[in-house]
Amino acid sequence: MPIYTYETIPAKKGQKVRRFEIEQRMSDDPLKKDPKTGLSVKRIITGGSGTIFGGLSVMAMNRKKGG
């Protein structure tokens, strides 16, 4: 299941924002309230984790060496 990041929406000026992560199914509705504080929340879009390969590429390994 994916992990979603949420941030509280401060009710008063100067109130500290709380950011938290929660594991949810993709089919679940987004949270409306922080389970800990009861404040309204919004879902934060964060970068994904792509796959990074190191070393030679397959194309480089298939090239003839030398001239």
N, CA, C and O atoms as a DFTB+ gen file, in Angstrom:
268 C
 N C O
     1  1       0.848      -1.185       0.000
     2  2       0.000       0.000       0.000
     3  2       0.891       1.245       0.000
     4  3       1.942       1.265       0.642
     5  1       0.467       2.270      -0.718
     6  2       1.261       3.498      -0.764
     7  2       1.177       4.294       0.542
     8  3       0.227       4.166       1.314
     9  1       2.189       5.104       0.754
    10  2       2.230       5.984       1.917
    11  2       1.975       7.403       1.431
    12  3       2.660       7.892       0.532
    13  1       0.980       8.066       2.032
    14  2       0.619       9.424       1.658
    15  2       1.078      10.399       2.732
    16  3       1.062      10.081       3.921
    17  1       1.486      11.589       2.305
    18  2       1.902      12.650       3.209
    19  2       0.778      13.663       3.327
    20  3       0.207      14.097       2.326
    21  1       0.468      14.031       4.556
    22  2      -0.564      15.025       4.845
    23  2       0.028      16.148       5.669
    24  3       1.039      15.973       6.350
    25  1      -0.619      17.313       5.600
    26  2      -0.202      18.483       6.365
    27  2      -1.451      19.129       6.951
    28  3      -2.460      19.294       6.265
    29  1      -1.369      19.494       8.243
    30  2      -2.521      20.141       8.874
    31  2      -2.681      21.557       8.344
    32  3      -1.709      22.205       7.955
    33  1      -3.922      22.024       8.335
    34  2      -4.238      23.399       7.939
    35  2      -4.489      24.156       9.242
    36  3      -5.479      23.892       9.923
    37  1      -3.603      25.095       9.599
    38  2      -3.746      25.792      10.880
    39  2      -5.096      26.512      11.003
    40  3      -5.550      27.164      10.063
    41  1      -5.728      26.383      12.179
    42  2      -7.004      27.034      12.435
    43  2      -6.802      28.497      12.821
    44  3      -7.675      29.333      12.587
    45  1      -5.641      28.802      13.416
    46  2      -5.329      30.167      13.853
    47  2      -3.999      30.609      13.269
    48  3      -3.137      29.780      12.979
    49  1      -3.831      31.900      13.098
    50  2      -2.575      32.453      12.602
    51  2      -1.475      32.155      13.620
    52  3      -1.658      32.335      14.824
    53  1      -0.346      31.705      13.119
    54  2       0.791      31.401      13.974
    55  2       0.801      29.976      14.512
    56  3       1.761      29.570      15.168
    57  1      -0.255      29.213      14.242
    58  2      -0.316      27.833      14.702
    59  2       0.632      26.985      13.857
    60  3       0.686      27.136      12.636
    61  1       1.367      26.108      14.499
    62  2       2.360      25.291      13.810
    63  2       1.681      24.214      12.945
    64  3       0.686      23.610      13.345
    65  1       2.237      23.997      11.776
    66  2       1.752      22.979      10.837
    67  2       2.388      21.642      11.216
    68  3       3.580      21.575      11.515
    69  1       1.590      20.594      11.202
    70  2       2.110      19.256      11.478
    71  2       2.033      18.442      10.195
    72  3       0.985      18.372       9.554
    73  1       3.150      17.830       9.827
    74  2       3.208      16.991       8.639
    75  2       3.366      15.542       9.098
    76  3       4.181      15.246       9.971
    77  1       2.581      14.642       8.502
    78  2       2.656      13.236       8.883
    79  2       2.380      12.359       7.674
    80  3       1.819      12.813       6.677
    81  1       2.779      11.102       7.774
    82  2       2.572      10.131       6.705
    83  2       1.649       9.038       7.207
    84  3       1.666       8.682       8.385
    85  1       0.846       8.514       6.298
    86  2      -0.076       7.437       6.653
    87  2      -0.196       6.484       5.470
    88  3      -0.232       6.908       4.315
    89  1      -0.256       5.190       5.778
    90  2      -0.400       4.170       4.737
    91  2      -1.889       3.979       4.455
    92  3      -2.678       3.715       5.362
    93  1      -2.256       4.116       3.180
    94  2      -3.649       3.979       2.761
    95  2      -3.718       3.232       1.440
    96  3      -2.756       3.210       0.672
    97  1      -4.860       2.625       1.190
    98  2      -5.092       2.032      -0.123
    99  2      -5.328       3.172      -1.118
   100  3      -5.776       4.255      -0.742
   101  1      -5.023       2.913      -2.383
   102  2      -5.255       3.931      -3.410
   103  2      -6.743       4.213      -3.567
   104  3      -7.125       5.313      -3.966
   105  1      -7.583       3.234      -3.258
   106  2      -9.029       3.405      -3.395
   107  2      -9.650       4.149      -2.205
   108  3     -10.809       4.557      -2.278
   109  1      -8.897       4.331      -1.110
   110  2      -9.408       5.055       0.056
   111  2      -9.549       6.540      -0.239
   112  3      -8.758       7.107      -0.992
   113  1     -10.549       7.163       0.350
   114  2     -10.712       8.613       0.232
   115  2      -9.610       9.309       1.021
   116  3      -9.161       8.786       2.041
   117  1      -9.163      10.489       0.564
   118  2      -8.156      11.233       1.330
   119  2      -8.708      11.606       2.705
   120  3      -9.910      11.805       2.879
   121  1      -7.793      11.695       3.682
   122  2      -8.198      12.109       5.027
   123  2      -8.700      13.545       5.001
   124  3      -8.249      14.351       4.187
   125  1      -9.631      13.862       5.888
   126  2     -10.134      15.224       6.037
   127  2      -9.653      15.822       7.356
   128  3      -9.527      17.040       7.484
   129  1      -9.383      14.951       8.341
   130  2      -8.950      15.391       9.667
   131  2      -7.712      14.626      10.096
   132  3      -7.547      13.457       9.745
   133  1      -6.839      15.282      10.855
   134  2      -5.661      14.658      11.438
   135  2      -6.133      13.716      12.554
   136  3      -6.826      14.157      13.471
   137  1      -5.769      12.427      12.490
   138  2      -6.216      11.494      13.515
   139  2      -5.693      11.850      14.915
   140  3      -6.310      11.481      15.914
   141  1      -4.580      12.550      14.993
   142  2      -3.972      12.892      16.279
   143  2      -4.547      14.183      16.871
   144  3      -4.847      14.233      18.064
   145  1      -4.703      15.226      16.050
   146  2      -5.111      16.537      16.567
   147  2      -6.552      16.924      16.212
   148  3      -7.143      17.781      16.869
   149  1      -7.117      16.294      15.175
   150  2      -8.471      16.634      14.752
   151  2      -8.545      17.851      13.836
   152  3      -9.635      18.242      13.417
   153  1      -7.388      18.460      13.516
   154  2      -7.364      19.609      12.608
   155  2      -7.606      19.153      11.174
   156  3      -7.347      17.998      10.834
   157  1      -8.098      20.050      10.340
   158  2      -8.274      19.761       8.911
   159  2      -6.909      19.524       8.279
   160  3      -5.911      20.114       8.694
   161  1      -6.873      18.662       7.280
   162  2      -5.611      18.339       6.608
   163  2      -5.762      18.424       5.096
   164  3      -6.868      18.399       4.557
   165  1      -4.608      18.526       4.422
   166  2      -4.563      18.434       2.959
   167  2      -3.454      17.459       2.599
   168  3      -2.449      17.350       3.303
   169  1      -3.653      16.751       1.489
   170  2      -2.648      15.792       1.030
   171  2      -1.553      16.551       0.301
   172  3      -1.835      17.440      -0.502
   173  1      -0.332      16.207       0.574
   174  2       0.834      16.851      -0.036
   175  2       1.372      15.936      -1.141
   176  3       1.537      14.734      -0.936
   177  1       1.639      16.511      -2.297
   178  2       2.223      15.755      -3.409
   179  2       3.740      15.772      -3.224
   180  3       4.354      16.837      -3.149
   181  1       4.331      14.587      -3.152
   182  2       5.781      14.489      -3.001
   183  2       6.350      13.704      -4.173
   184  3       5.614      13.018      -4.882
   185  1       7.649      13.804      -4.373
   186  2       8.308      13.095      -5.462
   187  2       8.323      11.604      -5.222
   188  3       8.407      11.156      -4.079
   189  1       8.244      10.845      -6.275
   190  2       8.288       9.395      -6.163
   191  2       9.718       8.896      -6.076
   192  3      10.666       9.680      -6.118
   193  1       9.860       7.615      -5.957
   194  2      11.199       7.027      -5.905
   195  2      11.392       6.188      -7.160
   196  3      10.913       5.058      -7.252
   197  1      12.088       6.754      -8.104
   198  2      12.344       6.047      -9.349
   199  2      13.472       5.045      -9.172
   200  3      14.193       5.080      -8.174
   201  1      13.621       4.165     -10.129
   202  2      14.687       3.168     -10.083
   203  2      15.907       3.720     -10.794
   204  3      15.818       4.188     -11.929
   205  1      17.052       3.661     -10.119
   206  2      18.298       4.167     -10.691
   207  2      19.274       3.002     -10.772
   208  3      19.561       2.340      -9.774
   209  1      19.771       2.769     -11.960
   210  2      20.726       1.685     -12.166
   211  2      22.123       2.272     -12.307
   212  3      22.301       3.320     -12.928
   213  1      23.106       1.604     -11.736
   214  2      24.494       2.058     -11.858
   215  2      25.249       1.149     -12.807
   216  3      24.764       0.080     -13.178
   217  1      26.425       1.574     -13.192
   218  2      27.262       0.751     -14.053
   219  2      26.976       0.964     -15.531
   220  3      26.323       1.931     -15.922
   221  1      27.472       0.050     -16.333
   222  2      27.316       0.138     -17.783
   223  2      25.889      -0.192     -18.199
   224  3      25.219      -1.020     -17.583
   225  1      25.449       0.464     -19.238
   226  2      24.128       0.147     -19.769
   227  2      24.243      -1.087     -20.668
   228  3      25.342      -1.473     -21.066
   229  1      23.127      -1.687     -20.975
   230  2      23.105      -2.855     -21.851
   231  2      23.657      -2.477     -23.213
   232  3      24.383      -3.262     -23.823
   233  1      23.327      -1.291     -23.700
   234  2      23.810      -0.848     -25.013
   235  2      25.326      -0.713     -25.005
   236  3      25.976      -1.085     -25.982
   237  1      25.901      -0.195     -23.938
   238  2      27.354      -0.023     -23.870
   239  2      28.055      -1.370     -23.831
   240  3      29.153      -1.503     -24.372
   241  1      27.459      -2.361     -23.213
   242  2      28.085      -3.686     -23.108
   243  2      28.080      -4.428     -24.437
   244  3      28.885      -5.338     -24.634
   245  1      27.186      -4.057     -25.356
   246  2      27.074      -4.727     -26.646
   247  2      27.977      -4.126     -27.724
   248  3      28.079      -4.675     -28.821
   249  1      28.634      -3.001     -27.418
   250  2      29.513      -2.373     -28.403
   251  2      30.846      -3.100     -28.486
   252  3      31.343      -3.644     -27.500
   253  1      31.417      -3.097     -29.699
   254  2      32.753      -3.684     -29.883
   255  2      33.784      -2.766     -29.277
   256  3      33.665      -1.544     -29.372
   257  1      34.791      -3.338     -28.656
   258  2      35.851      -2.538     -28.042
   259  2      36.985      -2.361     -29.037
   260  3      37.273      -3.234     -29.856
   261  1      37.619      -1.195     -28.934
   262  2      38.769      -0.933     -29.788
   263  2      38.363      -0.478     -31.190
   264  3      37.176      -0.319     -31.474
   265  1      39.328      -0.272     -32.048
   266  2      39.038       0.263     -33.349
   267  2      39.318      -0.623     -34.449
   268  3      39.104      -0.259     -35.605
